[in-house]
Amino acid sequence: FRSMHNWMFNPDAQAALHAIDAGLIGEPFLVRNESVWGVPSTGKDPAGNWRLEAAQSGGGVIIDSAYHAIYVAEAEMRRPIVRVFATARSRDGESVEDTAVIVLEHDGGGTTTIQRSWAARGGGAGAHEIHGTSGSLRFRQSDPLAMNLIMAGEPPPPADGPAAPALELFVNDVGSWQPVEVESAPWWTGIQVLLGKTFEAWAEGRDAPAGAV
């Protein structure tokens, strides 16, 4: 199957969706998802980096990275996307886009903004926030220089000091950010969970949780 919505099944994403469904931030109206670093994912293919060849990859940073932010935003907003505005660019010599800015309009008027680039060597601060009528959620962001190493297939440096909470909640009536309890798990947990749910669904004759539609 070709639909790999693994980010939606990571522990922090699941905790955020539970908080939204519990009404902790009210009605979501804005999702902001920005991640900028300086190295496309190299992969392990000895024939070369297929991600930089449109004929093999089908696209660049949008299909490789922003793709995840799009289906996550639709889940977080709890409303389908009805209109898309976007711009993308490619550096000379590359057949795929390396930078993209995307604005999604959701049914009911909610908005998502997505920025992705693997062409900014110094990286950016990053953001993943969900804002609602009575509160907000925000996710911990990776250091952009560490992202460069990860994308290049190198181990990132050890964390300097304790990590920030994986997910935080701001309730307007309280007026302060508070950590949300999230299971500690590696980044690939969502892949394992989604594969498990998919094979279980197929064995029982049900549709996979992330299908072609």
C-alpha positions as CSV (number, residue, x, y, z in Angstrom):
1,F,0.0,0.0,0.0
2,R,1.2,3.5,-0.7
3,S,-0.5,5.6,2.0
4,M,1.9,5.9,4.9
5,H,0.3,8.3,7.4
6,N,2.7,7.3,10.2
7,W,3.2,10.7,11.8
8,M,-0.5,10.6,12.8
9,F,0.3,7.5,15.0
10,N,3.3,8.9,16.9
11,P,2.6,9.2,20.6
12,D,2.7,13.1,20.6
13,A,0.3,13.3,17.7
14,Q,-2.1,10.8,19.3
15,A,-1.9,12.8,22.6
16,A,-2.7,16.0,20.7
17,L,-5.7,14.5,18.8
18,H,-7.1,13.2,22.2
19,A,-6.8,16.7,23.6
20,I,-8.6,18.2,20.7
21,D,-11.4,15.6,20.9
22,A,-11.7,16.2,24.6
23,G,-12.4,19.9,23.8
24,L,-9.3,21.2,25.6
25,I,-8.5,23.8,23.0
26,G,-12.1,24.4,21.7
27,E,-12.6,24.6,18.0
28,P,-9.3,24.5,16.1
29,F,-8.9,27.3,13.6
30,L,-5.2,27.6,12.8
31,V,-2.5,25.0,12.4
32,R,1.1,26.2,11.9
33,N,3.7,23.7,10.8
34,E,7.2,24.9,9.8
35,S,10.4,23.0,9.4
36,V,13.5,24.2,7.5
37,W,16.8,22.5,7.3
38,G,19.7,22.2,4.8
39,V,20.1,18.6,3.6
40,P,17.7,16.4,1.7
41,S,17.4,12.9,3.1
42,T,20.2,10.9,1.6
43,G,18.8,7.4,2.0
44,K,20.9,4.2,1.6
45,D,20.5,3.5,-2.1
46,P,24.0,2.9,-3.6
47,A,22.8,4.1,-7.0
48,G,22.4,7.7,-5.7
49,N,19.9,10.0,-4.0
50,W,16.6,9.2,-5.9
51,R,14.8,11.9,-3.9
52,L,16.5,14.5,-6.1
53,E,15.3,12.9,-9.4
54,A,11.7,13.7,-10.3
55,A,11.4,10.6,-12.5
56,Q,12.0,8.4,-9.5
57,S,10.5,10.4,-6.6
58,G,7.6,12.2,-8.2
59,G,8.5,15.4,-6.5
60,G,10.8,17.0,-3.9
61,V,10.3,18.4,-0.4
62,I,6.5,18.5,-0.8
63,I,6.0,14.8,-1.4
64,D,8.9,13.8,0.8
65,S,8.2,16.0,3.9
66,A,5.3,18.4,3.6
67,Y,3.1,15.4,2.7
68,H,3.2,14.3,6.3
69,A,2.3,17.8,7.6
70,I,-0.8,17.9,5.2
71,Y,-2.5,14.8,6.4
72,V,-1.6,15.6,10.0
73,A,-3.1,19.1,9.7
74,E,-6.3,17.7,8.3
75,A,-6.6,15.3,11.3
76,E,-5.7,18.1,13.7
77,M,-8.2,20.5,12.3
78,R,-10.8,17.8,12.3
79,R,-12.1,19.2,8.9
80,P,-11.2,18.3,5.3
81,I,-9.1,20.5,3.1
82,V,-11.2,22.3,0.5
83,R,-8.6,24.7,-1.1
84,V,-4.8,24.9,-1.5
85,F,-2.5,27.8,-2.2
86,A,1.2,27.0,-2.7
87,T,4.5,28.1,-4.2
88,A,7.6,25.9,-4.7
89,R,11.1,26.5,-6.0
90,S,14.0,24.4,-7.2
91,R,17.7,25.1,-7.1
92,D,19.6,25.0,-10.4
93,G,20.5,21.5,-11.4
94,E,17.7,19.8,-9.4
95,S,14.6,18.5,-11.0
96,V,12.5,18.6,-7.8
97,E,11.5,21.4,-5.5
98,D,13.6,22.1,-2.4
99,T,11.4,24.8,-0.8
100,A,7.7,25.1,-0.5
101,V,5.1,27.3,1.2
102,I,1.6,25.9,1.4
103,V,-1.6,27.4,2.7
104,L,-4.6,25.1,3.2
105,E,-8.2,26.2,3.7
106,H,-10.3,23.8,5.6
107,D,-14.1,23.2,5.5
108,G,-15.6,25.7,7.9
109,G,-12.9,28.3,7.5
110,G,-9.9,26.9,9.4
111,T,-6.4,27.6,8.0
112,T,-3.1,25.6,7.9
113,T,0.2,27.1,7.0
114,I,3.1,24.8,6.1
115,Q,6.7,25.8,5.3
116,R,9.3,23.2,4.2
117,S,12.8,23.5,2.9
118,W,15.9,21.4,2.7
119,A,17.9,24.2,1.1
120,A,18.5,26.4,4.2
121,R,21.8,25.2,5.6
122,G,21.5,27.1,8.9
123,G,18.0,25.8,9.4
124,G,15.1,27.5,11.1
125,A,13.5,27.6,14.5
126,G,10.6,25.3,13.5
127,A,7.0,25.3,14.7
128,H,4.1,22.9,15.0
129,E,1.2,24.5,16.7
130,I,-2.6,24.0,16.8
131,H,-4.6,27.0,17.9
132,G,-8.2,26.8,19.0
133,T,-10.9,29.0,20.3
134,S,-10.1,28.3,23.9
135,G,-6.5,27.1,23.9
136,S,-3.5,25.9,21.9
137,L,-1.1,22.9,21.6
138,R,2.5,23.0,20.6
139,F,5.0,20.3,19.8
140,R,8.7,20.1,20.7
141,Q,10.9,20.9,17.7
142,S,14.2,19.3,16.6
143,D,17.3,21.4,16.4
144,P,17.8,22.3,12.7
145,L,21.6,21.5,12.7
146,A,20.8,18.1,14.2
147,M,18.3,17.7,11.5
148,N,21.0,18.2,8.9
149,L,23.0,15.3,10.4
150,I,19.9,13.0,10.6
151,M,19.0,13.7,7.0
152,A,22.6,13.0,5.9
153,G,22.5,9.7,7.7
154,E,24.7,10.8,10.6
155,P,24.0,10.4,14.3
156,P,22.9,13.7,15.9
157,P,25.0,15.1,18.9
158,P,23.7,14.2,22.4
159,A,21.1,16.5,23.8
160,D,22.5,19.4,25.9
161,G,20.4,19.3,29.1
162,P,16.9,17.9,29.6
163,A,14.6,17.8,26.7
164,A,11.6,20.2,26.5
165,P,8.2,18.5,26.8
166,A,7.2,16.7,23.7
167,L,3.8,18.4,23.8
168,E,2.4,21.4,25.7
169,L,-1.1,22.7,26.3
170,F,-2.2,26.3,26.8
171,V,-5.7,26.9,28.1
172,N,-6.8,30.5,27.7
173,D,-8.6,30.6,31.0
174,V,-5.5,29.3,32.8
175,G,-3.0,31.5,31.0
176,S,0.1,29.3,31.1
177,W,1.7,26.4,29.1
178,Q,1.6,23.0,30.8
179,P,3.2,19.7,29.6
180,V,0.9,17.0,28.3
181,E,1.8,13.4,29.2
182,V,3.2,11.6,26.2
183,E,4.7,8.2,26.0
184,S,8.4,8.3,25.4
185,A,9.1,6.5,22.2
186,P,11.5,6.7,19.1
187,W,10.4,8.6,16.0
188,W,9.7,5.4,14.1
189,T,7.0,4.3,16.5
190,G,4.2,5.6,14.3
191,I,5.4,3.4,11.4
192,Q,5.2,0.3,13.6
193,V,1.8,1.2,15.0
194,L,0.4,2.0,11.5
195,L,1.7,-1.3,10.0
196,G,0.3,-3.2,12.9
197,K,-3.1,-1.6,12.6
198,T,-3.1,-2.1,8.8
199,F,-2.3,-5.8,8.9
200,E,-4.8,-6.4,11.7
201,A,-7.5,-4.6,9.6
202,W,-6.7,-6.6,6.5
203,A,-6.8,-9.9,8.5
204,E,-10.2,-9.0,9.7
205,G,-11.5,-7.8,6.3
206,R,-11.6,-4.2,7.3
207,D,-10.2,-1.1,5.5
208,A,-6.7,0.0,6.5
209,P,-6.6,3.1,8.7
210,A,-4.8,5.1,5.9
211,G,-6.1,4.0,2.6
212,A,-5.7,5.2,-1.0
213,V,-8.6,7.6,-0.8
